[in-house]
Amino acid sequence: MSEIREAVRSRYADAAKKIAVLQPESGLGCCQVDGPDCGCAGSYAADELQKIGMSDAVSLGCGNPTMLADLKPGEVVLDLGSGAGLDVLLSAKRVSPGGRAYGVDMTDEMLELANRNREQAGVDNATFLKGSIDSVPLPDASVDVVISNCVINLAEDKGAVMREAFRVLRSGGRFAVADMVELEPLSPALKKRLDSWAGCISGTIPIEEYRAALVEAGFAESAFEVHATQDLPGVGRVGSAYIRARKP
Ligand SMILES: C[S@@+](CC[C@H](N)C(=O)[O-])C[C@H]1O[C@@H](n2cnc3c(N)ncnc32)[C@H](O)[C@@H]1O
């Protein structure tokens, strides 16, 4: 495992343990165990959370990708980097009856937590798979919607993740993602810091680079909407974005 991937895995193994003992009113914040919120607070509807008996405090995301996806009963959804499972379980409810939601995550502690949350929520059309977001254990053209929440920035090879999302989507399938992007260049010293990479800062790329990776993978109709920004005085600026695209 690369140094970056191990830094990411170990950060989220720790985060999973902290979420497991979390008080509902104390969220962990965007990608962090104690950091600022990056735009997901308040974006989850109380009645939807109530249906699965979960709080959005378990989210380590930077938005709410389930809002973007316009999910319909019968559809198959895949969440890249599903963490504690909030977006998967909400999606599973939306695609019921007849649909299924999959979450892929590489961190055992997160998978255990997500499976516990699934059992507590009594959701039977959700499945959590161990795997990497650049090598998803699902067949070609088996998914209607790919969602993800604050994860693709953590990947070393974003192009490989976009190609994998494209591979698993059916023709006409939607890419509906919340992610961090680089809005003003980060300092080279910050770019190299593993803790900051695992904290969803140093691995961010500019919107145009993100768009180019989507286009190169084959996606069309890409659209970006920045909905929160974080100034890092003297070392750059990042933001939380909603990103949509479609497989032709
Ligand atoms: C910032 S957290 C976001 C979790 C979740 N999406 C949410 O909104 O709460 C990142 C998650 O992605 C997972 N992850 C990071 N890189 C990954 C990779 N290359 N393959 C699979 N999972 C990955 C981590 O284990 C962690 O659960």
Ligand as a Chemical Component Dictionary entry (heavy atoms), coordinates in Angstrom:
data_LIG
# 
_chem_comp.id                   LIG 
_chem_comp.type                 NON-POLYMER 
_chem_comp.pdbx_formal_charge   0 
_chem_comp.three_letter_code    LIG 
# 
loop_
_chem_comp_atom.comp_id 
_chem_comp_atom.atom_id 
_chem_comp_atom.alt_atom_id 
_chem_comp_atom.type_symbol 
_chem_comp_atom.charge 
_chem_comp_atom.model_Cartn_x 
_chem_comp_atom.model_Cartn_y 
_chem_comp_atom.model_Cartn_z 
_chem_comp_atom.pdbx_ordinal 
LIG C1  C1  C 0  -13.825 11.582 4.154  1  
LIG S1  S1  S 1  -14.449 9.996  4.460  2  
LIG C2  C2  C 0  -16.071 10.145 3.720  3  
LIG C3  C3  C 0  -16.980 9.031  4.123  4  
LIG C4  C4  C 0  -18.402 9.156  3.624  5  
LIG N1  N1  N 0  -18.458 9.275  2.195  6  
LIG C5  C5  C 0  -19.107 10.311 4.286  7  
LIG O1  O1  O 0  -19.588 11.211 3.567  8  
LIG O2  O2  O -1 -19.186 10.333 5.516  9  
LIG C6  C6  C 0  -13.550 9.034  3.263  10 
LIG C7  C7  C 0  -13.945 7.570  3.183  11 
LIG O3  O3  O 0  -13.439 7.029  1.961  12 
LIG C8  C8  C 0  -12.728 5.840  2.199  13 
LIG N2  N2  N 0  -11.672 5.788  1.182  14 
LIG C9  C9  C 0  -10.688 6.686  0.957  15 
LIG N3  N3  N 0  -9.943  6.333  -0.097 16 
LIG C10 C10 C 0  -10.468 5.183  -0.571 17 
LIG C11 C11 C 0  -10.136 4.306  -1.648 18 
LIG N4  N4  N 0  -9.098  4.548  -2.463 19 
LIG N5  N5  N 0  -10.891 3.200  -1.850 20 
LIG C12 C12 C 0  -11.944 2.927  -1.014 21 
LIG N6  N6  N 0  -12.296 3.706  0.032  22 
LIG C13 C13 C 0  -11.585 4.828  0.247  23 
LIG C14 C14 C 0  -12.232 5.971  3.637  24 
LIG O4  O4  O 0  -12.003 4.703  4.207  25 
LIG C15 C15 C 0  -13.373 6.712  4.301  26 
LIG O5  O5  O 0  -14.360 5.841  4.780  27 
# 
loop_
_chem_comp_bond.comp_id 
_chem_comp_bond.atom_id_1 
_chem_comp_bond.atom_id_2 
_chem_comp_bond.value_order 
_chem_comp_bond.pdbx_ordinal 
LIG C1  S1  SING 1  
LIG S1  C2  SING 2  
LIG S1  C6  SING 3  
LIG C2  C3  SING 4  
LIG C3  C4  SING 5  
LIG C4  N1  SING 6  
LIG C4  C5  SING 7  
LIG C5  O1  DOUB 8  
LIG C5  O2  SING 9  
LIG C6  C7  SING 10 
LIG C7  O3  SING 11 
LIG C7  C15 SING 12 
LIG O3  C8  SING 13 
LIG C8  N2  SING 14 
LIG C8  C14 SING 15 
LIG N2  C9  SING 16 
LIG N2  C13 SING 17 
LIG C9  N3  DOUB 18 
LIG N3  C10 SING 19 
LIG C10 C11 SING 20 
LIG C10 C13 DOUB 21 
LIG C11 N4  SING 22 
LIG C11 N5  DOUB 23 
LIG N5  C12 SING 24 
LIG C12 N6  DOUB 25 
LIG N6  C13 SING 26 
LIG C14 O4  SING 27 
LIG C14 C15 SING 28 
LIG C15 O5  SING 29 
# 
